[in-house]
């Protein structure tokens, strides 16, 4: 066998799309997490479910699988449309999954609720300044001596 036929066979293997992909790798390739380690932490933390069951880091995804992903207060329900092990541009990553209509509506309503909710602003000072510490010290020494 010539070396160029071996290279052609390797290219054919690489170009054919895989039938299964690890969950952590797919989440990273779909740009749902910035790094694979963050995707793995979410999986270990129970934030990712595949077909209604808690996912493991090395479990495999297939076309048509349903994912439930929780990030912060938001929850996404996704259907796997394509498989990829490589992180590409965002325009390609969006094609890897489809979000269900119920999930979209729920996320939008939650976003509106959070936007309408009042924000609490803590206006107290932190530590006392040097001047305030001196005043406190004077006040305490007067109380102690009286």
C-alpha positions as CSV (number, residue, x, y, z in Angstrom):
1,X,0.0,0.0,0.0
2,X,1.4,3.4,-0.9
3,X,1.6,6.1,1.6
4,X,-0.8,8.4,-0.3
5,X,-3.6,5.7,-0.2
6,X,-3.1,5.5,3.6
7,X,-3.5,9.3,3.8
8,X,-6.6,9.2,1.7
9,X,-8.2,6.6,3.9
10,X,-7.3,8.7,7.0
11,X,-8.9,11.8,5.4
12,X,-12.1,9.7,4.6
13,X,-12.3,8.6,8.2
14,X,-11.9,12.1,9.5
15,X,-14.4,13.7,7.1
16,X,-17.2,11.2,7.8
17,X,-19.4,12.4,10.6
18,X,-19.3,10.4,13.8
19,X,-22.3,8.3,15.0
20,X,-21.8,9.2,18.6
21,X,-20.0,12.0,20.5
22,X,-19.1,12.4,24.2
23,X,-21.5,14.7,25.9
24,X,-18.9,17.1,27.3
25,X,-17.2,17.4,23.9
26,X,-20.5,18.1,22.1
27,X,-21.5,20.7,24.7
28,X,-18.2,22.5,24.1
29,X,-18.4,22.2,20.3
30,X,-22.0,23.6,20.4
31,X,-20.6,26.6,22.3
32,X,-22.9,26.0,25.2
33,X,-19.9,26.1,27.5
34,X,-16.7,28.1,27.0
35,X,-14.4,25.2,27.9
36,X,-14.7,21.4,28.1
37,X,-13.8,21.5,31.8
38,X,-16.8,23.8,32.5
39,X,-19.0,21.4,30.5
40,X,-17.7,18.5,32.5
41,X,-18.3,20.3,35.8
42,X,-21.9,21.0,34.8
43,X,-22.4,17.3,33.9
44,X,-20.8,16.1,37.2
45,X,-23.0,18.7,39.1
46,X,-26.2,17.2,37.6
47,X,-27.0,20.2,35.4
48,X,-27.2,18.1,32.2
49,X,-29.7,15.3,31.5
50,X,-29.8,13.2,28.3
51,X,-33.1,11.7,27.4
52,X,-34.5,12.3,30.9
53,X,-31.5,10.6,32.7
54,X,-28.6,12.3,34.5
55,X,-25.7,12.4,32.1
56,X,-22.1,11.2,32.7
57,X,-19.1,13.0,31.3
58,X,-18.2,10.1,28.9
59,X,-21.7,9.1,27.9
60,X,-22.4,9.4,24.2
61,X,-24.9,11.5,22.3
62,X,-26.7,10.4,19.1
63,X,-28.8,12.2,16.6
64,X,-32.2,13.0,18.0
65,X,-31.2,12.8,21.7
66,X,-32.9,15.3,24.0
67,X,-30.8,17.3,26.4
68,X,-31.9,19.3,29.4
69,X,-29.4,21.9,30.4
70,X,-29.5,24.2,33.4
71,X,-27.3,27.3,33.6
72,X,-28.0,29.6,36.4
73,X,-31.8,30.3,36.6
74,X,-32.3,29.3,33.0
75,X,-33.1,25.9,31.6
76,X,-32.8,24.8,28.0
77,X,-34.3,21.8,26.4
78,X,-32.4,20.9,23.2
79,X,-32.7,18.3,20.5
80,X,-29.4,17.1,18.9
81,X,-29.5,17.7,15.2
82,X,-25.8,17.2,14.3
83,X,-22.8,15.7,15.9
84,X,-19.4,17.4,16.1
85,X,-16.3,16.9,18.1
86,X,-14.6,20.1,16.9
87,X,-15.5,23.6,18.0
88,X,-16.2,25.8,15.0
89,X,-17.7,29.2,14.4
90,X,-20.9,30.2,16.2
91,X,-22.9,30.1,13.0
92,X,-22.0,26.4,12.6
93,X,-22.5,25.6,16.3
94,X,-26.1,26.8,16.3
95,X,-26.8,24.1,13.6
96,X,-25.8,21.4,16.0
97,X,-29.0,21.7,18.1
98,X,-32.6,22.9,18.1
99,X,-34.3,24.4,21.1
100,X,-37.8,23.4,21.8
101,X,-40.6,26.0,21.6
102,X,-41.6,25.4,25.3
103,X,-38.0,26.0,26.4
104,X,-37.8,29.2,24.4
105,X,-41.0,30.6,25.8
106,X,-40.0,29.7,29.4
107,X,-36.6,31.3,29.1
108,X,-38.1,34.5,27.6
109,X,-40.8,34.8,30.3
110,X,-38.1,34.2,33.0
111,X,-35.9,36.9,31.4
112,X,-38.8,39.3,31.5
113,X,-39.7,38.5,35.1
114,X,-36.1,39.0,36.1
115,X,-35.9,42.3,34.3
116,X,-39.1,43.6,35.9
117,X,-38.1,42.4,39.4
118,X,-36.8,45.2,41.7
119,X,-33.1,45.4,42.3
120,X,-31.7,45.8,45.8
121,X,-28.9,48.3,46.2
122,X,-26.9,48.1,49.4
123,X,-25.9,51.7,50.2
124,X,-24.2,51.2,53.5
125,X,-20.5,52.0,53.7
126,X,-18.0,49.3,54.3
127,X,-15.3,49.7,56.9
128,X,-15.2,53.0,58.9
129,X,-12.7,55.5,57.7
130,X,-9.6,56.5,59.7
131,X,-11.5,59.6,61.1
132,X,-14.5,57.5,62.0
133,X,-12.3,54.9,63.8
134,X,-10.8,57.7,65.9
135,X,-14.2,59.0,66.8
136,X,-15.4,55.5,67.8
137,X,-12.3,55.0,69.9
138,X,-12.9,58.3,71.7
139,X,-16.5,57.5,72.3
140,X,-15.6,54.1,73.7
141,X,-13.0,55.4,76.0
142,X,-15.4,58.1,77.4
143,X,-18.0,55.4,78.1
144,X,-15.5,53.2,79.8
145,X,-14.1,55.9,82.1
146,X,-17.5,57.3,83.2
